[in-house]
Every structure is written in C-alpha cells, then in structure tokens.
C-alpha cells in the first residue's frame, strides 16, 4: 500500500473509533477468507453505534469544525456522580431533550434552572447522549417533539435504543415526559413523546408524573410547560424522591454586577459563518415586502433542494434600546453574571448588556403566568397596577397576553411602577433560538451558495398599544447587506420533502402561497439545469398564490424562462385580481379548477408538494380529499368520510408532502 493511502486509512480508522463503538453483527462469526482483487473476510459485518455523549447533529459539526460548545460541556458531565461531589447538598437530576429548532432545549434549560431552587442539580443533555443507559437513582425528565412523526435529529438513536430493549430492562428508573407538537399534524401529533412514555413504562420504568404536552398552534408552549412543571412534575418528584416541593429563595434570580468601565466583547455561538453575496427586495410598493438573499456557505456545508437553512438572528436594536431605557442603563454598560443554577447566559466575566440582550435572549416571547406574577410582586399590594396584573395572570391571560403576544418587556413598559430587578428580568427570558427557512435554490446551480426567500414581519402590535411587532429573524435578515456575515447551519428537511429519485418517471404537482414558493424555486431550478444537461423529465405543474400579477409576483423572469424550457407549467391565483387568474382567488381554487389535469398526473404516479402557512396547507388538503371523493363517485364508488381520511393518511409523506409554517 502506498504511504499516502496508508496514512488516509489510518486517519479514517481513527475518526471511526473516536466517534463510534463497534461490535460484531454476528457474535458467533468464524473467519472465512474471500479473495478477489484483495484478501478480505467473507460476510463479515460490524454494527456501529455513536459513542456516549455524542449525537448525529454534533457529530456532523465536529467533523469539520472541532467539538461544539455543547459537546465540551457534555464531556465535562459524563460522570453524573461528580455533580454530587462539588461541595453542594443538591440531588442529581437528568433533563434530556430532543429538539431540531431549539424550543425543547429551551424548555429543558428552563427546568434545569428551576431545579436549583428545589434542591436539585440538573444536567441538561440530548436524548441521544443517553442512548445505552440512563441513571436509576435520580429523576429522568424527557422533553421532546415530533417531526412528521419522526424523532428529532438528536433523539433518533435514543428512540432506536428504547425500541431494542426487552423485558423490564428499565426497572428502577423513575421518569416523566413532556411533549411539544402542533395539532395541525393530527396524525402524528405527540407521536414521539407518547412512544417514549409508553416504551419506558413497558420496559419496567416508573412514571412519576403524567405526560404533559404543549400545542404550538395555541402559541403558549412556555406557559403550558410552566403549568405542568408546577402542578404535576414537582409534586410527582416529591412523592417519588421525598423532600419538600417548596421553592427556596436561595437561587431565585441571577446575581448581576453592572459596570460601565469597559467596552463590549464579541460573543461566540456554535454555528458557522456565511457571507452575504446578494440581497434584494422582490416585491413592489403596496404589498408586504418579500426578500431574497444569497449566502456563500461555510466550507464543507452542503444541502439538497428542499432543505432548510437555520439562522441564528440578533434582536433588533430598537427592542434592545427599549430594555436599556426601561431599566435606566447607559448603552455601553457592562455586567458580570454569577449564577448558582444552570443558565445559557455567559457567566463569571464582564460582558456588554447590549450584547447579551441582542444575542442571547428572546425579547418578544409572550409572558408566562409566572412572569406576570413575578412582576406583580414588585408593585405595591392592593394598588390598581397590582390588581390589574393579577387579572392578567388569571382569567384574562389567554385573551390579553397569549393571543396578543404580550412580552415581559411590554408589561414593564405598561406598568412603569413595577420595580423588577434587571437580573430577574434577564432570568425570565428564554434563550435566543435559531429560525429555519426553506432554501430557495438548488446546489446544481452552485453547491457553495444557497438562497432564502422570506416575508418581512413588521406589523402593528396586536396588544393595541400603538407599537410595532417585528419578526426577529425576518428583520435581522432584511438588514443584512452584501459582504456582511451571518451564523447559519443547514438542516435537512423531512425525507419526503425532496425531489423524487426518478425524475424522468415521476410527475410533480407543487402548490404554494406567498414565500411558500421558496423550496419550489429550488426544485424547478434543479429541473431546468437537468433539462439543459440533456435529461428528459416527467411533467411538473406549479400553483402559486399571491396578491396580484405585478407587485407581488416574484421571480417572474426566472419562472418564465424555466417554463419555456419545459421545466414547469405555472398556474397563478391572484387574491386581489381573480379576473386575471381564471376567476380563482386562492391557490386551492385554482387547484380545483385544474383538477382534471392534476388527477391525470396523480394517476401517472405524481408526487404532490405543498408549502405555505397552516391555512394554505389545510385548504389544499381538503381540496385534495374533495377531488378524490369526486373521482371515486364518477367511477361509481362512493366513499365515506372515513374512507377518504384513510386514503389521505395512506398518501401523506409518501405521495403528499407538506411543509407548513406559522
């Protein structure tokens, strides 16, 4: 073997052994030599599993960027017993999360923070880091979501491990599960949390609290979690492990030291830097702005058409200045955060208050009942302000806080007499989350760059206070200019939301409204490049819903060109100019009008893709069921509603793939 090839083999073997545990697929295997061009063992297979503390998300990152911050933290807490030998009397607890977008991770961190005030030293880790075994002498709390019925990327190994267990392997383990989901995905709502809860019980574990759940459609996930935590989880832990359920005052807030003597320092996040190559507005005057941006991706970051780009945004400086003004701080103030509990904020070193507010916390997250009660304690008892805050935390909470997305900052501005310490305000804010956007390009055009297409959220606040509500990430992206940098990561979409492998034989039907056009621009761009390379493709039709044929119709020249190439047939529905779109106002109206063509394509094996908000997704789904029912009736086969639902469940995620966003 040549020296260079030998060196490559050593490096590859080292990487494998660093990241995986190996065992024989067949423990009774006996060596049999097979000789073709080289000598090798015949029918010799190994089974590989990720080593302890690793998951697929962080493995991918570490292979080209070194260990992530989370991996470094995880390596420091592998030995759980060490948490009880640090001079404290707190009891150990494990909070395991499965999360793609960061919501469940934020909830897990929130629980770990609260645990300190109840006498527990909680470690937070991914579910995959616990694949292979969980501790028996402490509470095990699982917080996870489902994605089209599948586990999150950093929970798949754990779920597979649970399924592989037999008998009462988990006897002696005491656990509780909290699930996040969206009821619009009714068939798979809470599927993974339910599965984990059931498998734990079936394998002998003891449930210490009934499973909790949050519905993203209700827009109140953090408050749902707080309610479950206080009313169900902690009483269950007290019963199972003893002790008091009373919250101590020892770690009720962050110990914050503020200084104005030094300048801000830069904060680092565990994502990768992309460079803006192009940025522009796609729409004209009189319609909500839709924008386009092109990023030069970090080295070795790749994607497929239909994937997501996760963006770690910054809060708008307008909102940061609101906080600084409310607490009477100078803009260049520094602080040192000292915390006795788990926190994602930078601790034990001077840092700019402006940077923390811009980079680390969610300023627009709706307030929870706990937040309102905490604020009410800082105004004089029996004052009108105190009475009003109590009302908002009780009967008026859903209608006046959650529905109107009123944040803790909004409340502090509304009640200027509230004397909430800055440290307590900071402690009640969730950590800043990444936002995912559908990539609107194909890597065939340029594998080193990708584009995004999005709507800028800038509207009057629903709180009725005369302020504006700004979408965090949409406005962050809209202010980026050519040459500037952003922190991003590619996230794969559901396996069903990609172009079919057999593009020559599989027709496509794509439906979207607004910026739901994003993934389909990537699909059609890829088809056009394939046609230009000489490939013959099956037909494709794209239904686009927008306001009008001029100022709100995006990528006009591109789609006209691709249509002439034969890459797609485009059919529009103009909500404000229905007379220019065959009398069709919405995309589902145009689908119904063109149902014969679409039905013929479906009979030829077409795959259907839908991208848009929940209203669009539901409307297209109902139209598809109506079309199926009509065709069956025309063939003399009347279908009941149950049969129609069974048919639709059968094609979902196989021949009908949807990417629905809020």
Steps between C-alpha positions, in 0.01 A plus 500: 500500500635843405603716801238766425222242473619340824485839674145557370394158631643579844319835514169346394533221758586751773194712422275194512639379834477850650130529423354148496491182704525184291379147564460187293171475315520124553683418828547138385671596173795286394759641265469395135743651248368638169742586221421715195743784429587505871474277804200575723275320752184360340160614637668683785286790630536742790226693675586866582336720765589855600724518805364632830428872504481534122205556268473531123460881502816569700693224322436674169621831643811357666621324185576834337511753782626320808299432816200725556443690820226255593730201442765656722241548770371147454850355539532680830186340646527141380546379855172599663629415846744791473205737529448395860865531599541872433437609855124549464217300652285509188363176357570396140242518219525438125301708252522347152369679193436430133489817293569619145401865534600567863159526669525174696859579590386838637230327706757251633730786601206673666429189709866466597498862612191444716645176642773687688245678717344163590820332615602327175815531291365429152711414200358571153594276208364367172300179500758337274767557765300262724458224241633188668399582856346751739564538874271326749550708813368832372202648314521461121302773323452479122400805293460428131307572182396309188582595143249344259478209741878451521732580793717814495849461353660477846247246632488234226773283656326512839163397355663214310672387822170507691333288232779243522455438874326187627314407816547729801843641406399841636374379837600741775502806273255777589406737222262757354442616142394836354419525129487792259305495174253669270143373476483577127702179457220299657616159379843539663420744783712411807599168338859487628424625857219241524731227367779580748252516789352162403835327443636617836194355676501174301866442585439527874565868573275687744317812385522772766273750320239475228626598157469871427463657160504836325329595176690753287174589326381657827814714514553446873759220530712657774199567721367146441837366609505721811153376597594133457826554689336662804175304522609153386874444476633639828222343713579170327872535569428583865288184533758278328820641649387671819592848610300819485325643196554851637706737288796644688606862467867407482522500118195700401692733268828581334768689692585780260786749542478792256800710399542780247879489493571264209388453143289212363665177397388276216290192577548167327224258399537142396401553136698584189564823316348566158563809286225695326554503123177672399194651668195663343128564530284300259170686534375845409317770691169433670558138600680339796871478411646168388876480482776289347848439639791290378762360739846368434494188716777390735746246362365143494141608572273334242126477439226359277215688335222508760728520805497779760753762596494570874591858588610622841365857502559809707225695668420834341689789660164679544386229742836487677486877554148460646643276773795729568267800524251318728772408752679836477834356384771668291532346153860386561435345844683178582393226738635183655246220542545261792251218519460209740279317253510383140490786249587556136616854570874574509609494865789607719647762267423856393270526199302774333135520604418607144667184361319268741163652414572494127660157478390269780133543594151516346360848560166444324400165650150530657501525879404198707279501808816465710647811337190707572484387863869586544438851362189544718709441813703812420207745509324613820242248622136603451605768250308520169810369320521196729132420454531530121807275488319239708211515252737455205656197669159340550183520290638750246823314432401318181312787338724792598847350535537188286267602217656847479859373549571736791858458620649566845655817352158615379364454852785690663441792262127484569555499878786748563463472880611136488845483661620168357877454543689472173639160599151357551387642165796339327435166673140481374597537132543179294828460309506629142402225255599430143238554231469263203431614145445285192794529262383645167780376275652180366861394566521414128510877434781553752581248776692765696206740542130499572213750499209575732164659419294639787238753607601782733279508807441863597146569612300685762516328836190296584527633855336822379767720657596678178838324479630291211563126515818397318582141410842432651667303220311647204608852593853388586536349153341801333769731640795287383695645209745358247828406668354466850501175695239285669511186711323213324469123477333272244219286640363213290127509433279195541615224267171521310550869416767449235485448125427137408797290392326403178438847356453353152199294609346696788287806418488782756210706629615793716273746683600807698398846610719798585855406593396134498644527149851466650563123478327479162733759350777260597312201355427670166851647476640148539261361237596778256872425541434130445306574180781728377736207563292282268276308738134432416279558805142418590261800494469738793235757586537778758204683655596839649276717717582871531320836520534628145673449167741791533638616834457168687601253230860399574775348284298583185785481248641179646173309497413627152837370376465166677148458364630549144763232568225257600614473860160603636152627419402789730140578596427808712222600739488876567300578813456868403468439123300182467385605152862457382526144636201321347273640773704321768575698816706251697732215409246236608247662263745463211571140600130420489462666160793300360400179678474289183860574400624443854301177538646369174853577624427332833379190316837501322677480837546870574630616836326800659686768700339780704676794665336794676333598824259276690195646326641418156605151606158417640315645199707299251456186709120542501498568126703183435250294701213659311667413167551139606141470614369649174707265284393196700137600463543547124630143487199376691685454829352731762748560783411572861682768698688228687615342174612837368702563817655153477601569139661831592691349792630241258653755263628748763879512508511256210329676210374809683773695681434827680720764660264721697621795706339743744 
